[in-house]
Amino acid sequence: MRGTGRIDAAELTSAGGIFLAALAALVSVYGIVFDEIPPRAWEFVIGTWWFGGGIMLATAGLVGRQRPAQKTAAISAGPIRDQRLRR
């Protein structure tokens, strides 16, 4: 949501992935510190949070890398301008 007022999909996906991965890590550390053994269903849920967060982060990174490449190709077709010469 930089200047356009719209939410960027890559930023939202990245934030969601960080949240899920951090939540899974927090619950896992809690279980280790307090010597808690979660039920089998919760093990699956925590693993899914971690895996889903990692996938969301990887997807956001791929989308973010594709955008500058497309913008660079469009910009490089125009005239070359060196900002250092404009002092």
N, C-alpha and C positions, 0 to 999 in steps of 0.2 A: 504494500500500500504506500508506494513512494509519493508520487505527486499526482497520480491519476485518480485516486480515490477507490481504485479497484484492488482486490486482494490478489497477489501473485500466487499462482498455483504451486510453483516450485518452492516458494518461501513457506507456504502453508503446509506442504508435504514434508518439508524439512523440519518444521517446528513440531508437527505431529509425530514424526519419527523419533526426534530427540525425546519428546515426552514419553512415548511408549518404551523406548529403550531405558530411559532413566527410571521409570516406574518399575520395570522388571528388575533392574539392578538394585533399587531400593528394597524391594520385597525380598530379593535373594539375600542381600546383606543382612536384613533383619532375621531371616531364617538361620543364617550361619551364626550370627552373634548370640541370639537367644536359643540356639539349639532346637529350633522348631522343625518338625518334619511335616510339610504340607501334604494334604491328601493328593492322590494321583491326579484328580481332575485339576487341582490348582497348579500342579507341576506343568500340566499341559497348557494351561492358561498363561502362566508366567513365561514359558518358552515361546508361546505364540506372540506375546507382547514383544519379547526381545527380537524374534525373527521378523515380525511385521515392522518394527521400528527400523531395523537394519535395511529391509527392502525399501521402505519409504525414503530413508536417507540416500540410498543408492540411486533410486529413481529421481529424486530431486537433484542430485548431483549430475546425472546424465542430462536432464532437461536443462539445467543451468549451463552446462557446457555447450549445448547445442545452440543456445541463443546468441552468445557472442560470436560464434562462427558464422552464423547467418548475417549478423549485423556487420561483421568485418568484411564479408564478401560484398555486401551492398555499398559499404563505405569505400572500399578499395577501387570500385569502379569509377568513382568520381575523381576530381583533380587532387593532386598531392598538395597538402598544405602543412607547412612546418610552423608550429606555434612559436618556436624559439625566434624566428625571424621577425615576428611582429612586436617588437619592443618599442 
